[in-house]
Amino acid sequence: MMPPNALRLRMMADTAGVYAQVNFDFLAPWLWRQIARLLPGVPATSPFSAEAMVWRLYAHLGDESLVRAHPRLAAWLAHADAVMRLELAEQLAGLFDQYLTYRPDWLAPWQTGAHVAELAASRGDEAWQAALWCRLATDLRLPATHRASDFVDARERLGPTGILERSGWPRR
């Protein structure tokens, strides 16, 4: 039996004749590339990609002042070696990458030091995740508005013709 993704690719190849060199992205990296194509000064690779965040998170997880301030995090890291800390940083980078796509309404309050009402039941975990997000935001000098908002503003300002010329997107 063929894996589901292989079956989908086979169906696309049968339909189109040839189907190769295809890249399937999640929404966040695809959207970031589109923003970078349109807005000057935006790097082509997102500083929020999981690969880019891992080492920043790893460093912050080694900061005693952060760890001491969050008992649940401190309890876990008390028994963690460097490899376990790296694995936690990798999991958190993936989690923050998902939050960027599916929970931007959590990240904005976290960036200002506020709590998210719907997370009251897990306030202990929210506190250390929010603290880590604030540190990432500081590291990256994040503006108060997300780049996606800047993208929407530019799209409205440039209009359909201007956006196509500047971005290099096809007309259809």
Secondary structure as UniProt FT lines:
FT   HELIX           4..16
FT   HELIX           27..38
FT   TURN            40..41
FT   TURN            47..48
FT   HELIX           50..61
FT   HELIX           64..68
FT   HELIX           71..77
FT   TURN            78..79
FT   HELIX           82..102
FT   HELIX           104..111
FT   TURN            112..113
FT   HELIX           117..122
FT   HELIX           123..139
FT   TURN            140..141
FT   HELIX           147..167
//
